[in-house]
């Protein structure tokens, strides 16, 4: 009897990581608390293995990683315009996300996976002025 109970507990512990993964919902909006063309919230901190669900609340939006603004070894992602999209992130670090049609207007967000510091070069790439300003605001309020 002890063997069966301990085996069940061992299996439960081994598979419990998936049971505690969370899903964080992000709205893609024409207008929100931070202005026009925004992801809301604009910053999320998640654990490795958690999922971010992008909801196309308003039309003409998508969510896509920005080249050079994600952890080394992480896989890029790109949702389709007007479609709900989910992505599970395992690689710890910071991810810059944009709405492709509204990138120049500053429709960006930051996803922090795990407990790392913001990389020194996170904002080093070529970013539209409005996008860079919104990233700076997101990182300042984290």
N, CA, C and O atoms as a MOPAC input file, in Angstrom:
PM7 MOZYME 1SCF
protein

 N      0.81800 1    -1.19000 1     0.00000 1
 C      0.00000 1     0.00000 1     0.00000 1
 C      0.87100 1     1.26700 1     0.00000 1
 O      0.58500 1     2.21200 1    -0.73600 1
 N      1.92500 1     1.29100 1     0.81700 1
 C      2.80700 1     2.45400 1     0.87300 1
 C      3.41900 1     2.73000 1    -0.49900 1
 O      3.54900 1     3.88400 1    -0.90500 1
 N      3.79500 1     1.66400 1    -1.21200 1
 C      4.40600 1     1.82400 1    -2.52700 1
 C      3.43000 1     2.48400 1    -3.50100 1
 O      3.82500 1     3.38200 1    -4.24400 1
 N      2.18000 1     2.06300 1    -3.51200 1
 C      1.18900 1     2.64200 1    -4.43300 1
 C      0.96100 1     4.12400 1    -4.13800 1
 O      0.93300 1     4.94300 1    -5.05700 1
 N      0.79900 1     4.47100 1    -2.85500 1
 C      0.55700 1     5.86100 1    -2.48800 1
 C      1.76300 1     6.72000 1    -2.84200 1
 O      1.59600 1     7.80300 1    -3.40300 1
 N      2.96900 1     6.26800 1    -2.53100 1
 C      4.15800 1     7.05800 1    -2.83800 1
 C      4.36100 1     7.17500 1    -4.33900 1
 O      4.85400 1     8.20200 1    -4.80600 1
 N      4.00000 1     6.16400 1    -5.10300 1
 C      4.10000 1     6.23800 1    -6.56300 1
 C      3.13000 1     7.26500 1    -7.11600 1
 O      3.47800 1     8.02500 1    -8.02000 1
 N      1.92200 1     7.29500 1    -6.58600 1
 C      0.93400 1     8.27500 1    -7.02700 1
 C      1.40100 1     9.69100 1    -6.68200 1
 O      1.25500 1    10.60500 1    -7.49200 1
 N      1.95400 1     9.87300 1    -5.50200 1
 C      2.45800 1    11.19500 1    -5.10600 1
 C      3.62100 1    11.60800 1    -5.99900 1
 O      3.69700 1    12.76500 1    -6.41200 1
 N      4.51700 1    10.69400 1    -6.30100 1
 C      5.66600 1    11.00200 1    -7.16100 1
 C      5.19900 1    11.42500 1    -8.55200 1
 O      5.72700 1    12.38800 1    -9.10800 1
 N      4.22900 1    10.73100 1    -9.11700 1
 C      3.70500 1    11.08300 1   -10.43800 1
 C      3.01700 1    12.44600 1   -10.36800 1
 O      3.19200 1    13.27200 1   -11.26300 1
 N      2.24500 1    12.68500 1    -9.32100 1
 C      1.56000 1    13.96700 1    -9.17300 1
 C      2.56000 1    15.11600 1    -9.08100 1
 O      2.35400 1    16.16400 1    -9.69300 1
 N      3.63400 1    14.93100 1    -8.32700 1
 C      4.65000 1    15.97800 1    -8.20400 1
 C      5.38600 1    16.20800 1    -9.51300 1
 O      5.71400 1    17.34600 1    -9.84800 1
 N      5.64600 1    15.15400 1   -10.24700 1
 C      6.37600 1    15.26700 1   -11.50400 1
 C      5.56300 1    16.00300 1   -12.55900 1
 O      6.13300 1    16.67100 1   -13.42200 1
 N      4.25000 1    15.89300 1   -12.50300 1
 C      3.41500 1    16.52800 1   -13.52000 1
 C      2.74300 1    17.79700 1   -13.03000 1
 O      1.97200 1    18.40600 1   -13.77100 1
 N      3.01700 1    18.20900 1   -11.80500 1
 C      2.30600 1    19.34700 1   -11.22800 1
 C      2.69700 1    20.68200 1   -11.84300 1
 O      1.92600 1    21.63600 1   -11.74100 1
 N      3.86400 1    20.79400 1   -12.47600 1
 C      4.28100 1    22.06300 1   -13.07900 1
 C      3.27300 1    22.56500 1   -14.08500 1
 O      2.95500 1    23.75400 1   -14.10400 1
 N      2.76400 1    21.68100 1   -14.92000 1
 C      1.79100 1    22.08200 1   -15.92400 1
 C      0.48200 1    22.52700 1   -15.28000 1
 O     -0.21000 1    23.40000 1   -15.80400 1
 N      0.15200 1    21.93300 1   -14.16000 1
 C     -1.10500 1    22.27000 1   -13.49500 1
 C     -1.08100 1    23.69400 1   -12.95500 1
 O     -2.14300 1    24.29300 1   -12.78600 1
 N      0.08100 1    24.25100 1   -12.68100 1
 C      0.16800 1    25.58200 1   -12.10500 1
 C      0.48400 1    26.66100 1   -13.12700 1
 O      0.58600 1    27.83100 1   -12.76100 1
 N      0.64000 1    26.30700 1   -14.39000 1
 C      0.88300 1    27.31900 1   -15.41800 1
 C     -0.34600 1    28.21500 1   -15.52300 1
 O     -1.48000 1    27.75000 1   -15.40900 1
 N     -0.10800 1    29.49000 1   -15.73900 1
 C     -1.20400 1    30.45500 1   -15.82200 1
 C     -1.32500 1    31.01100 1   -17.22900 1
 O     -0.38700 1    30.94300 1   -18.02300 1
 N     -2.49600 1    31.56100 1   -17.52600 1
 C     -2.73000 1    32.25500 1   -18.78200 1
 C     -3.02400 1    33.71200 1   -18.46100 1
 O     -3.88700 1    34.02100 1   -17.63900 1
 N     -2.29000 1    34.60300 1   -19.12200 1
 C     -2.45000 1    36.04100 1   -18.93400 1
 C     -3.08200 1    36.61900 1   -20.19500 1
 O     -2.57700 1    36.40900 1   -21.29800 1
 N     -4.17500 1    37.33700 1   -20.03600 1
 C     -4.89800 1    37.88000 1   -21.17600 1
 C     -4.45900 1    39.31500 1   -21.45400 1
 O     -4.35600 1    40.13900 1   -20.54600 1
 N     -4.20300 1    39.59000 1   -22.72900 1
 C     -3.81000 1    40.92300 1   -23.18100 1
 C     -4.78600 1    41.34400 1   -24.27200 1
 O     -4.98100 1    40.62900 1   -25.25600 1
 N     -5.39500 1    42.50600 1   -24.08800 1
 C     -6.33000 1    43.05300 1   -25.07300 1
 C     -5.55100 1    43.85900 1   -26.11700 1
 O     -4.60500 1    44.57200 1   -25.78300 1
 N     -5.95700 1    43.73900 1   -27.37800 1
 C     -5.40000 1    44.57100 1   -28.44700 1
 C     -6.47000 1    45.61100 1   -28.76700 1
 O     -7.53900 1    45.28200 1   -29.28000 1
 N     -6.16400 1    46.88300 1   -28.45400 1
 C     -7.18300 1    47.93300 1   -28.46200 1
 C     -6.82800 1    49.11700 1   -29.35500 1
 O     -5.65700 1    49.43800 1   -29.55500 1
 N     -7.87100 1    49.75800 1   -29.88700 1
 C     -7.67800 1    51.02200 1   -30.60000 1
 C     -7.43200 1    52.15500 1   -29.61100 1
 O     -6.71100 1    53.10500 1   -29.91600 1
 N     -8.04000 1    52.05200 1   -28.41000 1
 C     -7.86600 1    53.07900 1   -27.39300 1
 C     -7.97100 1    52.42300 1   -26.02800 1
 O     -8.87000 1    51.62400 1   -25.76900 1
 N     -7.01700 1    52.78400 1   -25.14900 1
 C     -7.00000 1    52.24400 1   -23.79900 1
 C     -6.47300 1    53.27400 1   -22.82500 1
 O     -6.39100 1    54.45900 1   -23.14800 1
 N     -6.11600 1    52.82800 1   -21.64100 1
 C     -5.64300 1    53.73800 1   -20.59200 1
 C     -4.37400 1    54.49800 1   -20.99400 1
 O     -4.18800 1    55.64700 1   -20.59500 1
 N     -3.50000 1    53.85600 1   -21.78500 1
 C     -2.22700 1    54.48000 1   -22.16500 1
 C     -2.32100 1    55.28900 1   -23.46300 1
 O     -1.31300 1    55.81700 1   -23.93400 1
 N     -3.51900 1    55.39000 1   -24.04400 1
 C     -3.67200 1    56.16500 1   -25.27600 1
 C     -4.27000 1    55.33700 1   -26.39500 1
 O     -5.02100 1    54.39000 1   -26.16200 1
 N     -3.91900 1    55.71500 1   -27.62200 1
 C     -4.44500 1    55.00500 1   -28.79700 1
 C     -3.47900 1    53.91500 1   -29.23800 1
 O     -2.27100 1    54.00400 1   -29.01700 1
 N     -4.03400 1    52.89300 1   -29.86100 1
 C     -3.28700 1    51.74500 1   -30.38400 1
 C     -2.39100 1    51.16400 1   -29.29000 1
 O     -1.18600 1    51.41400 1   -29.24800 1
 N     -3.01400 1    50.38100 1   -28.40600 1
 C     -2.30200 1    49.85800 1   -27.24600 1
 C     -2.61600 1    48.38300 1   -27.00400 1
 O     -3.66900 1    47.86800 1   -27.38100 1
 N     -1.66100 1    47.73700 1   -26.36600 1
 C     -1.88800 1    46.44800 1   -25.73600 1
 C     -2.23600 1    46.77500 1   -24.28700 1
 O     -1.61900 1    47.65000 1   -23.68100 1
 N     -3.21000 1    46.08200 1   -23.74000 1
 C     -3.57100 1    46.33700 1   -22.35300 1
 C     -3.72300 1    45.01800 1   -21.61900 1
 O     -4.61500 1    44.23500 1   -21.94600 1
 N     -2.86300 1    44.75000 1   -20.62200 1
 C     -1.82200 1    45.63100 1   -20.09800 1
 C     -0.62800 1    45.71500 1   -21.05300 1
 O     -0.43900 1    44.85500 1   -21.91300 1
 N      0.16700 1    46.76400 1   -20.88100 1
 C      1.34300 1    46.97500 1   -21.71500 1
 C      2.57200 1    46.24800 1   -21.21400 1
 O      3.57100 1    46.13900 1   -21.92400 1
 N      2.49700 1    45.74800 1   -19.98100 1
 C      3.61800 1    45.00300 1   -19.39300 1
 C      3.04100 1    43.85000 1   -18.59200 1
 O      2.13900 1    44.04200 1   -17.77600 1
 N      3.56500 1    42.64500 1   -18.82600 1
 C      3.18700 1    41.49800 1   -18.00100 1
 C      4.43800 1    40.76700 1   -17.56800 1
 O      5.39200 1    40.63100 1   -18.33400 1
 N      4.42400 1    40.30000 1   -16.33600 1
 C      5.51200 1    39.46800 1   -15.81200 1
 C      4.91500 1    38.08900 1   -15.58400 1
 O      3.92700 1    37.93700 1   -14.86500 1
 N      5.53000 1    37.08300 1   -16.20700 1
 C      5.02100 1    35.72300 1   -16.12100 1
 C      6.15000 1    34.78000 1   -15.72300 1
 O      7.32300 1    35.15500 1   -15.72300 1
 N      5.77900 1    33.56600 1   -15.39000 1
 C      6.76200 1    32.52200 1   -15.08900 1
 C      7.01700 1    31.71000 1   -16.35400 1
 O      6.14200 1    31.63200 1   -17.21600 1
 N      8.19500 1    31.10500 1   -16.48300 1
 C      8.42900 1    30.21800 1   -17.62200 1
 C      7.33800 1    29.14300 1   -17.66300 1
 O      6.99600 1    28.54500 1   -16.64300 1
 N      6.80300 1    28.91200 1   -18.86300 1
 C      5.74000 1    27.93200 1   -19.04400 1
 C      4.35000 1    28.52500 1   -19.00700 1
 O      3.37700 1    27.83500 1   -19.31400 1
 N      4.23200 1    29.81700 1   -18.63000 1
 C      2.93000 1    30.48100 1   -18.64800 1
 C      2.58300 1    30.86700 1   -20.08400 1
 O      3.43900 1    30.89800 1   -20.96800 1
 N      1.30900 1    31.15600 1   -20.28300 1
 C      0.78600 1    31.48500 1   -21.60900 1
 C      0.26700 1    32.91800 1   -21.61700 1
 O     -0.32800 1    33.37900 1   -20.64300 1
 N      0.49800 1    33.61200 1   -22.72200 1
 C     -0.08400 1    34.93000 1   -22.94400 1
 C     -1.10200 1    34.76800 1   -24.07000 1
 O     -0.79200 1    34.26900 1   -25.15300 1
 N     -2.32400 1    35.20400 1   -23.77900 1
 C     -3.42500 1    35.12300 1   -24.74600 1
 C     -3.72200 1    36.53900 1   -25.23600 1
 O     -4.15200 1    37.39600 1   -24.46500 1
 N     -3.48400 1    36.77100 1   -26.52900 1
 C     -3.75300 1    38.06900 1   -27.14700 1
 C     -5.17400 1    38.03600 1   -27.70600 1
 O     -5.50400 1    37.18300 1   -28.53000 1
 N     -6.00500 1    38.96300 1   -27.25700 1
 C     -7.40700 1    39.00700 1   -27.65200 1
 C     -7.61100 1    40.18700 1   -28.59900 1
 O     -7.30900 1    41.32900 1   -28.25100 1
 N     -8.12100 1    39.90700 1   -29.78900 1
 C     -8.36500 1    40.94200 1   -30.79600 1
 C     -9.67100 1    41.66400 1   -30.45700 1
 O    -10.68400 1    41.49300 1   -31.13600 1
 N     -9.63000 1    42.46500 1   -29.40600 1
 C    -10.81500 1    43.18700 1   -28.94500 1
 C    -11.29300 1    44.15100 1   -30.02400 1
 O    -12.48600 1    44.22400 1   -30.31700 1
 N    -10.36300 1    44.88500 1   -30.60900 1
 C    -10.66400 1    45.76600 1   -31.73400 1
 C    -10.00800 1    45.18600 1   -32.98500 1
 O     -9.03600 1    44.43600 1   -32.88800 1
 N    -10.53000 1    45.52700 1   -34.14500 1
 C    -10.02300 1    44.97400 1   -35.40300 1
 C     -8.69700 1    45.60700 1   -35.82900 1
 O     -8.31200 1    46.67700 1   -35.35900 1
 N     -8.01900 1    44.90600 1   -36.73300 1
 C     -6.79400 1    45.36700 1   -37.40800 1
 C     -5.53200 1    45.25600 1   -36.56000 1
 O     -4.56900 1    45.98300 1   -36.80400 1
 N     -5.51400 1    44.36300 1   -35.57100 1
 C     -4.34100 1    44.20200 1   -34.72000 1
 C     -3.82100 1    42.76800 1   -34.75400 1
 O     -4.55300 1    41.82200 1   -35.04300 1
 N     -2.52600 1    42.64200 1   -34.44700 1
 C     -1.89800 1    41.34300 1   -34.22700 1
 C     -0.81800 1    41.51400 1   -33.16000 1
 O     -0.58700 1    42.61900 1   -32.66900 1
 N     -0.16800 1    40.42000 1   -32.81100 1
 C      0.94400 1    40.45400 1   -31.85200 1
 C      2.09600 1    39.66300 1   -32.44600 1
 O      1.92300 1    38.53300 1   -32.90100 1
 N      3.28400 1    40.27900 1   -32.43600 1
 C      4.46400 1    39.66200 1   -33.04700 1
 C      5.71400 1    40.10400 1   -32.28800 1
 O      5.83000 1    41.26100 1   -31.88400 1
 N      6.64600 1    39.17000 1   -32.09900 1
 C      7.90600 1    39.53900 1   -31.46500 1
 C      8.68500 1    40.48300 1   -32.38000 1
 O      8.53900 1    40.45200 1   -33.60200 1
 N      9.50700 1    41.31600 1   -31.76300 1
 C     10.34400 1    42.26000 1   -32.49100 1
 C     11.74500 1    41.67300 1   -32.58300 1
 O     12.32600 1    41.27100 1   -31.57500 1
 N     12.28300 1    41.62500 1   -33.79600 1
 C     13.64000 1    41.10800 1   -33.99400 1
 C     14.61800 1    41.81900 1   -33.06300 1
 O     14.62000 1    43.04600 1   -32.96900 1
 N     15.44700 1    41.03800 1   -32.37900 1
 C     16.46200 1    41.59100 1   -31.49900 1
 C     15.95500 1    41.95800 1   -30.11400 1
 O     16.72400 1    42.43700 1   -29.28200 1
 N     14.66100 1    41.73900 1   -29.85500 1
 C     14.09800 1    42.10000 1   -28.55400 1
 C     13.46200 1    40.88600 1   -27.87700 1
 O     12.31600 1    40.92300 1   -27.42900 1
 N     14.24400 1    39.81500 1   -27.82100 1
 C     13.80400 1    38.62800 1   -27.09800 1
 C     15.02700 1    37.85400 1   -26.64700 1
 O     16.11900 1    38.04900 1   -27.18300 1
 N     14.85600 1    36.97300 1   -25.66200 1
 C     16.00700 1    36.24800 1   -25.12000 1
 C     16.67700 1    35.36900 1   -26.18500 1
 O     16.03400 1    34.88000 1   -27.11300 1
 N     17.96500 1    35.19100 1   -26.01800 1
 C     18.71000 1    34.31300 1   -26.91300 1
 C     18.12900 1    32.90700 1   -26.82400 1
 O     17.89000 1    32.39700 1   -25.72900 1
 N     17.90800 1    32.29500 1   -27.95200 1
 C     17.36900 1    30.94100 1   -28.00100 1
 C     15.85300 1    30.86300 1   -27.97000 1
 O     15.29100 1    29.78300 1   -28.14800 1
 N     15.18000 1    31.98400 1   -27.74800 1
 C     13.71200 1    31.99400 1   -27.72800 1
 C     13.18200 1    31.94800 1   -29.16000 1
 O     13.82700 1    32.42800 1   -30.09200 1
 N     12.00000 1    31.36300 1   -29.31200 1
 C     11.37600 1    31.30100 1   -30.63100 1
 C     10.50800 1    32.52700 1   -30.85100 1
 O      9.75200 1    32.93900 1   -29.97000 1
 N     10.62800 1    33.10100 1   -32.03800 1
 C      9.78500 1    34.23400 1   -32.40600 1
 C      8.34500 1    33.74200 1   -32.58500 1
 O      8.10500 1    32.56500 1   -32.85600 1
 N      7.39100 1    34.67000 1   -32.42800 1
 C      5.99700 1    34.32400 1   -32.69000 1
 C      5.32100 1    35.45100 1   -33.45300 1
 O      5.74200 1    36.60600 1   -33.38800 1
 N      4.25400 1    35.09400 1   -34.18500 1
 C      3.51300 1    36.08200 1   -34.96400 1
 C      2.06900 1    35.61700 1   -35.09800 1
 O      1.79000 1    34.57800 1   -35.69700 1
 N      1.15600 1    36.40100 1   -34.53100 1
 C     -0.26500 1    36.12600 1   -34.67500 1
 C     -0.80000 1    36.79100 1   -35.92900 1
 O     -0.18600 1    37.70800 1   -36.47400 1
 N     -1.94600 1    36.31900 1   -36.37700 1
 C     -2.58600 1    36.88100 1   -37.56700 1
 C     -3.45500 1    38.08400 1   -37.18200 1
 O     -3.96200 1    38.17500 1   -36.06400 1
 N     -3.61100 1    38.99300 1   -38.13500 1
 C     -4.46000 1    40.16600 1   -37.94000 1
 C     -5.89000 1    39.70500 1   -37.62800 1
 O     -6.40900 1    38.78400 1   -38.25800 1
 N     -6.50900 1    40.36100 1   -36.65100 1
 C     -7.90700 1    40.12600 1   -36.24800 1
 C     -8.16000 1    38.78200 1   -35.58900 1
 O     -9.32000 1    38.40100 1   -35.42700 1
 N     -7.13300 1    38.05200 1   -35.20400 1
 C     -7.34900 1    36.73700 1   -34.60500 1
 C     -6.77700 1    36.65300 1   -33.19700 1
 O     -5.70900 1    37.18800 1   -32.90000 1
 N     -7.53200 1    35.95900 1   -32.33500 1
 C     -7.03200 1    35.65300 1   -30.99600 1
 C     -5.84400 1    34.71700 1   -31.15500 1
 O     -5.81600 1    33.87300 1   -32.05100 1
 N     -4.86600 1    34.87800 1   -30.27600 1
 C     -3.61400 1    34.14700 1   -30.42800 1
 C     -3.04300 1    33.86200 1   -29.05000 1
 O     -3.05100 1    34.73200 1   -28.17800 1
 N     -2.54900 1    32.65100 1   -28.85200 1
 C     -1.91100 1    32.28900 1   -27.58200 1
 C     -0.48400 1    31.83700 1   -27.83500 1
 O     -0.18700 1    31.18700 1   -28.83700 1
 N      0.39700 1    32.19400 1   -26.90200 1
 C      1.78400 1    31.75600 1   -26.98300 1
 C      2.24900 1    31.39400 1   -25.57100 1
 O      2.02100 1    32.13900 1   -24.61700 1
 N      2.90000 1    30.24300 1   -25.45900 1
 C      3.48800 1    29.81300 1   -24.19700 1
 C      4.97300 1    30.10000 1   -24.26200 1
 O      5.65000 1    29.67800 1   -25.19900 1
 N      5.48200 1    30.81600 1   -23.27000 1
 C      6.87600 1    31.24600 1   -23.28000 1
 C      7.65600 1    30.50500 1   -22.19600 1
 O      7.28900 1    30.52200 1   -21.02200 1
 N      8.73800 1    29.85400 1   -22.61800 1
 C      9.56600 1    29.07300 1   -21.70600 1
 C     10.92200 1    29.70600 1   -21.43500 1
 O     11.47900 1    29.52900 1   -20.35200 1
 N     11.46300 1    30.44400 1   -22.40700 1
 C     12.79700 1    31.02900 1   -22.26900 1
 C     12.73100 1    32.28600 1   -21.39500 1
 O     12.02900 1    33.23700 1   -21.73800 1
 N     13.45300 1    32.29900 1   -20.27400 1
 C     13.44100 1    33.47100 1   -19.39600 1
 C     14.07100 1    34.68900 1   -20.07100 1
 O     15.02500 1    34.57000 1   -20.83900 1
 N     13.52400 1    35.84800 1   -19.76900 1
 C     14.05100 1    37.09700 1   -20.30100 1
 C     12.93900 1    38.03400 1   -20.72000 1
 O     11.77200 1    37.81500 1   -20.39500 1
 N     13.30800 1    39.08400 1   -21.44800 1
 C     12.37000 1    40.11600 1   -21.87400 1
 C     12.05500 1    39.96800 1   -23.35700 1
 O     12.93900 1    39.72500 1   -24.17900 1
 N     10.76700 1    40.12200 1   -23.67700 1
 C     10.27700 1    40.02700 1   -25.04600 1
 C      9.62500 1    41.35500 1   -25.41500 1
 O      8.74700 1    41.84000 1   -24.70200 1
 N     10.05600 1    41.93800 1   -26.53000 1
 C      9.37800 1    43.10100 1   -27.08900 1
 C      8.36100 1    42.59900 1   -28.09300 1
 O      8.68500 1    41.78300 1   -28.95600 1
 N      7.12400 1    43.08500 1   -27.98500 1
 C      6.02800 1    42.64300 1   -28.85100 1
 C      5.44000 1    43.86500 1   -29.53500 1
 O      5.30900 1    44.92700 1   -28.92700 1
 N      5.08800 1    43.70600 1   -30.80300 1
 C      4.49300 1    44.81100 1   -31.56100 1
 C      3.22400 1    44.35000 1   -32.26300 1
 O      3.02200 1    43.16200 1   -32.51300 1
 N      2.38200 1    45.31700 1   -32.57100 1
 C      1.29800 1    45.12300 1   -33.52400 1
 C      1.87800 1    45.63200 1   -34.84000 1
 O      2.21000 1    46.81100 1   -34.96500 1
 N      1.99700 1    44.75300 1   -35.80300 1
 C      2.67800 1    45.10600 1   -37.05200 1
 C      2.09500 1    46.34900 1   -37.72800 1
 O      2.86100 1    47.24500 1   -38.08200 1
 N      0.75900 1    46.44700 1   -37.92600 1
 C      0.24000 1    47.64300 1   -38.60800 1
 C      0.39800 1    48.93500 1   -37.81200 1
 O      0.39600 1    50.01600 1   -38.40100 1
 N      0.53500 1    48.85200 1   -36.48300 1
 C      0.55100 1    50.05900 1   -35.65600 1
 C      1.85200 1    50.24200 1   -34.86800 1
 O      1.87900 1    50.94500 1   -33.85800 1
 N      2.91600 1    49.61100 1   -35.33200 1
 C      4.21100 1    49.68500 1   -34.66200 1
 C      4.70900 1    51.13100 1   -34.59200 1
 O      5.15600 1    51.58100 1   -33.53700 1
 N      4.63500 1    51.85500 1   -35.70300 1
 C      5.12400 1    53.23200 1   -35.74200 1
 C      4.32700 1    54.15200 1   -34.82000 1
 O      4.83000 1    55.18500 1   -34.37800 1
 N      3.07700 1    53.77000 1   -34.53100 1
 C      2.23000 1    54.55700 1   -33.62900 1
 C      2.51100 1    54.21800 1   -32.16300 1
 O      1.93500 1    54.82400 1   -31.26000 1
 N      3.39800 1    53.24900 1   -31.93100 1
 C      3.76500 1    52.89700 1   -30.56300 1
 C      2.97600 1    51.75300 1   -29.97000 1
 O      2.93500 1    51.61400 1   -28.74800 1
 N      2.34100 1    50.92100 1   -30.79800 1
 C      1.58500 1    49.78400 1   -30.26200 1
 C      2.55300 1    48.63900 1   -29.99500 1
 O      2.77700 1    47.76800 1   -30.83500 1
 N      3.12100 1    48.67800 1   -28.78000 1
 C      4.10700 1    47.69200 1   -28.32900 1
 C      3.79900 1    47.30100 1   -26.89500 1
 O      3.07600 1    48.00100 1   -26.18600 1
 N      4.35700 1    46.17900 1   -26.48200 1
 C      4.25600 1    45.76100 1   -25.08900 1
 C      5.49300 1    44.98000 1   -24.71000 1
 O      6.26200 1    44.54800 1   -25.57000 1
 N      5.67800 1    44.80100 1   -23.40600 1
 C      6.81200 1    44.06500 1   -22.87800 1
 C      6.30100 1    42.87000 1   -22.08600 1
 O      5.39000 1    42.99000 1   -21.26700 1
 N      6.90700 1    41.71400 1   -22.34700 1
 C      6.63600 1    40.51700 1   -21.55500 1
 C      7.94600 1    40.13500 1   -20.87600 1
 O      8.96100 1    39.92400 1   -21.54000 1
 N      7.91600 1    40.04900 1   -19.55400 1
 C      9.07700 1    39.60300 1   -18.77700 1
 C      8.79100 1    38.18000 1   -18.31100 1
 O      7.81000 1    37.92900 1   -17.61200 1
 N      9.65700 1    37.25700 1   -18.70800 1
 C      9.50700 1    35.85800 1   -18.30800 1
 C     10.57000 1    35.56100 1   -17.25800 1
 O     11.76700 1    35.66900 1   -17.52300 1
 N     10.12100 1    35.18800 1   -16.06600 1
 C     11.05500 1    34.92700 1   -14.98000 1
 C     11.42800 1    36.20100 1   -14.26100 1
 O     10.70900 1    37.19800 1   -14.30400 1
 N     12.58000 1    36.14700 1   -13.59300 1
 C     12.98600 1    37.22200 1   -12.69300 1
 C     14.28800 1    37.90000 1   -13.11400 1
 O     15.07200 1    38.29400 1   -12.25200 1
 N     14.53300 1    38.04500 1   -14.39400 1
 C     15.77700 1    38.64600 1   -14.87700 1
 C     15.68200 1    40.16700 1   -14.86200 1
 O     14.59400 1    40.74200 1   -14.82000 1
 N     16.85400 1    40.80300 1   -14.89700 1
 C     16.90600 1    42.24700 1   -15.07000 1
 C     16.70900 1    42.56900 1   -16.54400 1
 O     16.93900 1    41.72500 1   -17.40900 1
 N     16.28600 1    43.78500 1   -16.82000 1
 C     16.13400 1    44.22800 1   -18.20100 1
 C     17.51600 1    44.24800 1   -18.84300 1
 O     18.43300 1    44.86300 1   -18.29900 1
 N     17.68500 1    43.58600 1   -19.99300 1
 C     18.99600 1    43.61300 1   -20.65500 1
 C     19.37400 1    45.04800 1   -21.03300 1
 O     18.52000 1    45.83700 1   -21.43800 1
 N     20.65400 1    45.37500 1   -20.89700 1
 C     21.14100 1    46.71600 1   -21.22100 1
 C     20.82300 1    47.11800 1   -22.65800 1
 O     20.59400 1    48.29400 1   -22.94000 1
 N     20.80800 1    46.14700 1   -23.56100 1
 C     20.60800 1    46.44500 1   -24.97900 1
 C     19.16500 1    46.22700 1   -25.44400 1
 O     18.91400 1    46.16200 1   -26.64800 1
 N     18.21700 1    46.11300 1   -24.51300 1
 C     16.83000 1    45.81100 1   -24.88300 1
 C     16.24700 1    46.85900 1   -25.83100 1
 O     15.50300 1    46.50900 1   -26.74700 1
 N     16.56700 1    48.11700 1   -25.63200 1
 C     16.04500 1    49.19200 1   -26.48500 1
 C     17.08100 1    49.70200 1   -27.48000 1
 O     16.92800 1    50.79600 1   -28.02300 1
 N     18.12900 1    48.92700 1   -27.72400 1
 C     19.24100 1    49.38200 1   -28.55600 1
 C     18.94300 1    49.36900 1   -30.04600 1
 O     19.59000 1    50.09300 1   -30.80300 1
 N     17.99200 1    48.57300 1   -30.48400 1
 C     17.70800 1    48.47400 1   -31.92200 1
 C     16.97800 1    49.69500 1   -32.44300 1
 O     16.65300 1    50.61800 1   -31.69700 1
 N     16.73200 1    49.67700 1   -33.72900 1
 C     16.01000 1    50.77700 1   -34.36700 1
 C     14.52500 1    50.62800 1   -34.04900 1
 O     13.88000 1    49.66400 1   -34.46100 1
 N     14.01100 1    51.57600 1   -33.32600 1
 C     12.60500 1    51.57800 1   -32.94900 1
 C     11.96300 1    52.89500 1   -33.35200 1
 O     12.58600 1    53.95000 1   -33.23800 1
 N     10.71800 1    52.84200 1   -33.82500 1
 C     10.02300 1    54.11100 1   -34.05800 1
 C      9.95300 1    54.91200 1   -32.75300 1
 O      9.87800 1    54.33700 1   -31.66700 1
 N      9.97900 1    56.23700 1   -32.86900 1
 C     10.00600 1    57.12100 1   -31.70300 1
 C      8.87600 1    56.80200 1   -30.71400 1
 O      9.12800 1    56.70400 1   -29.51300 1
 N      7.64900 1    56.64100 1   -31.19400 1
 C      6.50500 1    56.38200 1   -30.31300 1
 C      6.62400 1    55.01600 1   -29.63200 1
 O      6.25000 1    54.86400 1   -28.46900 1
 N      7.14000 1    54.03300 1   -30.35200 1
 C      7.32000 1    52.69800 1   -29.76800 1
 C      8.37700 1    52.73500 1   -28.66900 1
 O      8.18300 1    52.15500 1   -27.60100 1
 N      9.49300 1    53.41500 1   -28.92800 1
 C     10.55400 1    53.50300 1   -27.91900 1
 C     10.05100 1    54.19600 1   -26.65800 1
 O     10.34500 1    53.75400 1   -25.54700 1
 N      9.30000 1    55.27400 1   -26.82200 1
 C      8.75500 1    56.00800 1   -25.67200 1
 C      7.82500 1    55.10300 1   -24.85700 1
 O      7.87800 1    55.10100 1   -23.62700 1
 N      6.98100 1    54.34200 1   -25.54000 1
 C      6.05500 1    53.47600 1   -24.80600 1
 C      6.80800 1    52.36300 1   -24.07500 1
 O      6.46000 1    52.02000 1   -22.94600 1
 N      7.84200 1    51.79500 1   -24.71700 1
 C      8.67600 1    50.79000 1   -24.03000 1
 C      9.31700 1    51.40000 1   -22.78100 1
 O      9.31200 1    50.78300 1   -21.71600 1
 N      9.86500 1    52.60500 1   -22.91100 1
 C     10.49500 1    53.25300 1   -21.76700 1
 C      9.49500 1    53.42900 1   -20.62000 1
 O      9.82700 1    53.19200 1   -19.45800 1
 N      8.28000 1    53.84300 1   -20.95200 1
 C      7.23600 1    54.01700 1   -19.92600 1
 C      6.88300 1    52.69200 1   -19.26600 1
 O      6.70600 1    52.62900 1   -18.04900 1
 N      6.78100 1    51.62800 1   -20.07100 1
 C      6.43900 1    50.29700 1   -19.52500 1
 C      7.52200 1    49.82200 1   -18.56100 1
 O      7.21400 1    49.33100 1   -17.47500 1
 N      8.77200 1    49.96300 1   -18.94800 1
 C      9.87200 1    49.48600 1   -18.12800 1
 C     10.04500 1    50.32700 1   -16.85800 1
 O     10.46700 1    49.81200 1   -15.82200 1
 N      9.72000 1    51.61200 1   -16.94300 1
 C      9.83200 1    52.48600 1   -15.78700 1
 C      8.77700 1    52.16900 1   -14.73200 1
 O      8.99100 1    52.40400 1   -13.54300 1
 N      7.64100 1    51.63700 1   -15.17100 1
 C      6.54800 1    51.37600 1   -14.22600 1
 C      6.50100 1    49.93600 1   -13.73900 1
 O      5.61700 1    49.58000 1   -12.96000 1
 N      7.43900 1    49.09900 1   -14.18400 1
 C      7.41500 1    47.68800 1   -13.76300 1
 C      7.71700 1    47.49700 1   -12.32500 1
 O      7.73000 1    46.36500 1   -11.84200 1

